[in-house]
Amino acid sequence: MRVPANCYTVPVHWNSEPSLFHGIDPRSPIPLYVQIADRVRLAIATGTLGSAAALPSVRQLAAELRINPATVIQAYRDLEAQGFVEIRHGAGTFVRELAPGRRARERSQQAVALVRKLVADARRSGVSLAELQRALETELGVKAT
């Protein structure tokens, strides 16, 4: 089969798992580097990213998200400053070993952040706290006390 000169071949990778960074929203009021760092912290806290796991290269992630590489660098540097990753120049960025207590604290902080976001989204949508609580009870199959 002959490909016309004005056509390009684009490799397509079918992956059943969504990217760790799927859903990063450039229109969000939350800066992109914060969204990226939050995703990595959550993945580390939940064990999705284990100790010594390699993060995508700066260029790779910037290309995937179609953002400036400086944004990825800022996220990775913040994560390094917080002790979550180690940047090895020329080798990549890798997850550091976290103490179990720190992992649990990070999961708790992420849970609080998720609840705050849910409540804020509900308020913006006009959903009362009572309606939200009923929906949560139904979804979880429990009655909150």
C-alpha positions as CSV (number, residue, x, y, z in Angstrom):
1,M,0.0,0.0,0.0
2,R,1.4,3.4,-1.0
3,V,1.0,6.3,1.4
4,P,0.4,9.7,-0.3
5,A,3.2,12.2,0.3
6,N,1.0,14.6,2.3
7,C,-0.1,12.0,4.8
8,Y,1.6,11.2,8.1
9,T,1.9,8.0,10.1
10,V,1.0,8.4,13.7
11,P,1.7,5.6,16.1
12,V,-1.3,4.8,18.3
13,H,-0.9,3.0,21.6
14,W,-4.0,1.2,23.0
15,N,-3.7,0.9,26.7
16,S,-6.5,-0.5,28.8
17,E,-5.4,1.5,31.8
18,P,-5.9,5.3,31.8
19,S,-2.9,7.4,32.4
20,L,-2.1,8.5,35.9
21,F,-2.4,12.0,34.5
22,H,-5.6,11.5,32.6
23,G,-8.0,14.4,33.3
24,I,-5.4,17.0,34.1
25,D,-7.4,20.1,33.3
26,P,-5.7,23.2,31.8
27,R,-8.9,25.2,32.3
28,S,-8.9,24.5,36.0
29,P,-8.1,27.4,38.4
30,I,-5.6,24.9,40.0
31,P,-2.2,25.4,38.3
32,L,-1.1,22.4,36.1
33,Y,2.0,21.8,38.1
34,V,-0.1,21.4,41.3
35,Q,-2.5,19.0,39.5
36,I,0.4,16.9,38.4
37,A,2.1,16.9,41.8
38,D,-1.3,16.0,43.5
39,R,-1.7,13.0,41.1
40,V,1.8,11.7,41.9
41,R,1.3,12.2,45.7
42,L,-2.0,10.3,45.5
43,A,-0.5,7.5,43.5
44,I,2.4,7.2,46.0
45,A,0.1,7.3,49.0
46,T,-2.2,4.6,47.6
47,G,0.7,2.4,46.5
48,T,-0.1,2.8,42.8
49,L,3.5,4.1,42.4
50,G,5.8,2.1,44.6
51,S,9.3,2.9,45.9
52,A,11.9,3.4,43.1
53,A,9.1,3.6,40.4
54,A,10.2,5.8,37.5
55,L,8.0,8.8,36.7
56,P,7.6,9.7,33.0
57,S,10.4,11.8,31.7
58,V,9.8,15.6,31.6
59,R,9.6,15.6,27.8
60,Q,7.3,12.5,27.7
61,L,4.8,13.9,30.2
62,A,4.9,17.4,28.6
63,A,4.2,15.9,25.2
64,E,1.4,13.6,26.6
65,L,-0.3,16.5,28.4
66,R,0.6,19.0,25.6
67,I,2.1,21.5,28.1
68,N,5.4,23.3,28.6
69,P,8.1,21.1,30.0
70,A,8.9,23.8,32.6
71,T,5.5,23.0,34.1
72,V,6.5,19.3,34.6
73,I,9.9,20.3,36.0
74,Q,8.1,22.6,38.5
75,A,5.8,19.7,39.6
76,Y,8.8,17.3,39.9
77,R,10.9,19.8,41.9
78,D,8.0,20.5,44.3
79,L,7.6,16.7,44.8
80,E,11.4,16.4,45.4
81,A,11.3,19.2,47.9
82,Q,8.5,17.5,49.8
83,G,10.5,14.2,49.9
84,F,8.2,12.2,47.5
85,V,10.6,11.8,44.6
86,E,14.3,11.9,43.8
87,I,15.5,13.6,40.6
88,R,18.6,11.9,39.2
89,H,19.9,14.2,36.5
90,G,20.4,12.2,33.3
91,A,18.6,9.2,34.7
92,G,15.0,10.4,35.5
93,T,12.7,11.0,38.4
94,F,12.0,8.2,40.9
95,V,9.7,7.6,43.8
96,R,11.4,7.6,47.2
97,E,10.7,5.1,49.9
98,L,8.1,6.6,52.4
99,A,7.6,5.6,55.9
100,P,4.3,3.7,56.4
101,G,3.0,6.5,58.7
102,R,3.7,9.2,56.2
103,R,1.9,7.2,53.5
104,A,-1.1,6.9,55.7
105,R,-1.0,10.6,56.6
106,E,-0.8,11.5,52.9
107,R,-3.9,9.2,52.2
108,S,-5.8,11.0,54.9
109,Q,-4.9,14.4,53.5
110,Q,-5.9,13.3,50.0
111,A,-9.3,12.1,51.4
112,V,-9.9,15.5,53.0
113,A,-9.0,17.2,49.7
114,L,-11.4,14.9,47.8
115,V,-14.3,15.7,50.3
116,R,-13.6,19.4,50.1
117,K,-13.7,19.3,46.3
118,L,-16.9,17.2,46.4
119,V,-18.6,19.7,48.8
120,A,-17.5,22.7,46.7
121,D,-18.7,21.1,43.5
122,A,-22.1,20.2,45.2
123,R,-22.5,23.8,46.4
124,R,-21.7,25.2,42.9
125,S,-24.3,22.8,41.5
126,G,-27.0,23.8,44.0
127,V,-27.0,20.5,45.8
128,S,-27.7,20.9,49.5
129,L,-25.5,19.2,52.1
130,A,-28.5,17.1,53.1
131,E,-28.9,15.9,49.5
132,L,-25.2,15.2,49.3
133,Q,-25.2,13.2,52.5
134,R,-28.1,11.1,51.3
135,A,-26.4,10.5,48.0
136,L,-23.2,9.4,49.8
137,E,-25.1,7.1,52.1
138,T,-26.8,5.5,49.2
139,E,-23.6,5.2,47.2
140,L,-21.7,3.7,50.2
141,G,-24.6,1.6,51.3
142,V,-24.4,2.9,54.9
143,K,-26.2,5.4,57.1
144,A,-23.9,8.2,58.4
145,T,-24.2,9.0,62.1
